[in-house]
Amino acid sequence: MFAIIKFGTPHKRDIQVEKQEPLGLELAHFLDCIRTQTSPLIDAQCGIDALSVALKLMQNMGMTSQS
């Protein structure tokens, strides 16, 4: 069951977004973290959680044979 919650009146806004290669940005950030010895913006657990959600969605859509 889904519920739609509406707060106020929606407004359309145009947002300028620079087109870039997502994987390239991710890899560049990772390499920068190694060079500067800093923590990445997204840690391994967030990545694992995102992958888990994506795999469950694929299973529910019949896109994979894994159970």
C-alpha positions in Angstrom: 0.0 0.0 0.0 1.3 3.4 -0.9 0.3 6.8 0.5 0.7 10.1 -1.3 1.4 13.0 1.1 1.2 16.4 -0.4 2.5 19.5 1.3 1.4 22.8 -0.3 1.2 23.5 -4.0 4.0 22.0 -6.1 6.1 24.4 -8.2 8.0 23.7 -11.3 11.6 24.9 -11.3 14.2 24.5 -14.0 17.6 23.6 -12.6 20.8 23.8 -14.6 22.8 20.6 -14.3 26.1 20.1 -16.0 26.3 16.9 -17.9 29.1 14.7 -16.7 30.0 11.0 -16.7 28.8 9.6 -13.3 31.2 6.7 -13.1 34.1 8.9 -14.0 33.2 11.4 -11.2 32.8 8.5 -8.8 36.2 7.1 -9.7 37.9 10.5 -9.6 36.4 11.1 -6.1 37.6 7.7 -4.9 41.2 8.4 -6.2 41.2 11.8 -4.6 40.2 10.2 -1.3 43.2 7.9 -1.6 45.5 10.7 -2.4 44.3 13.0 0.4 43.6 10.1 2.9 40.1 11.3 3.5 36.8 9.4 3.8 34.6 9.1 0.7 31.2 10.9 0.7 29.5 7.5 0.4 30.9 4.7 2.5 31.0 0.9 1.7 27.9 0.2 3.8 25.8 2.7 1.8 27.0 1.1 -1.4 26.1 -2.4 -0.1 22.7 -1.1 1.0 22.0 0.5 -2.4 23.1 -2.7 -4.2 20.8 -4.8 -2.0 17.8 -2.5 -2.8 18.6 -2.6 -6.5 18.8 -6.4 -6.5 15.5 -6.8 -4.6 13.8 -4.5 -7.1 15.2 -6.5 -10.0 14.0 -9.7 -8.4 10.5 -8.3 -7.9 10.5 -7.2 -11.5 11.5 -10.6 -12.7 14.8 -9.4 -14.1 17.0 -11.9 -12.2 16.8 -15.5 -11.2 18.4 -15.0 -7.9 16.3 -15.5 -4.8 
